[in-house]
């Protein structure tokens, strides 16, 4: 937590810092950053979660039941939104959902009390943007490979009069092209806003406890601490909701590409 003269910077937690220099490409140094480190931690955590739950025992353990529950949840979502043809995309949507969920939850770990400051990679637009662009690219590739130029009929609303097409087609096209931006911005804004609010409340608690006036702590620090607990619990819920929304919208966009709805 960055503090200077009693001031706490809520934006310091989003600063990408170099851990060590990696390699050079075209004269530009590519460093291994704290953002890359926590993405590696997220992937490793997800790998351990899946490894421990894929034992296929006849009587499943709690770990195995948890993995089967999550995979069944994503499979059910794909079946209801796309149909049987969506099963082939279940591994991708599952990986997307779990990576976002694990990355969000890792950013909530209270490891700062031992000097290890967590980093929420989904609070950076570059990360959420890449995830959104990959999903949008898959939608485009699937739609074009499956339907060819007929894929562009997605921008022509069914039953609309022909004289409305010059207006409706551009509107549908813009709405379609905005999808990756909305996917990226929704997750980025939700995680950034929540963490800023928690850091601001933490600043109230710390500054109130450090104030010389004795009345500041019960009047400022205590209410801020109680509110921070509530916001933290809400943010944990937001972590799961945002991962679900990202996966859900991806499945709906895939449905448009597969079934041309």
C-alpha angles and dihedrals in degrees: 000000000000112000130172124175091344093311121123119207109216091193095058091084091066095053113120108223129189116242097184137340114266117184139317127249119186092341093309118117114230108206131193104242137191088257091057090046094055091046088055089048090050092051092046091049091050091048092051090047092053094041093054093047102047099075092113094217117176089233102040121221120228090261092052091046090053093052092045090048093054094044090047090049093054092043091052091049092051093048093050095045101038110009130228091325090065093066092087090061095047095095091055096047090044091052090047093050095046095045092052092044094049093044091050093049094045088057088058096056113122092226091127090085089069095043098264107115113205119228122211104214092189089064088074119083092214091063097043089042093056091049090050094046091050091051092046091047091053090051091052094046093047093047095048095043093047101041107014114204089346085077088079089066083081086081093056111081114225115249095012115138115255093240090062094055097090087061102034098046095057090045092051091045093051090046090053095047092049092060098090091048093051091047092051097041096047094057094038095050095044095052096040095049093048095050093046090053092050092049092049091051090047088053091054090051095049097042091046092053091047094049118113094225110084094213093063095073098058093037100044111012100045097050090043091051093050091047091047090056090053093047090048092054089047091049090054088056090047089053091060095039094052092050090050093047092050092050093042094052090046090055091048091051090049088051090057090051095047102038100022095228 
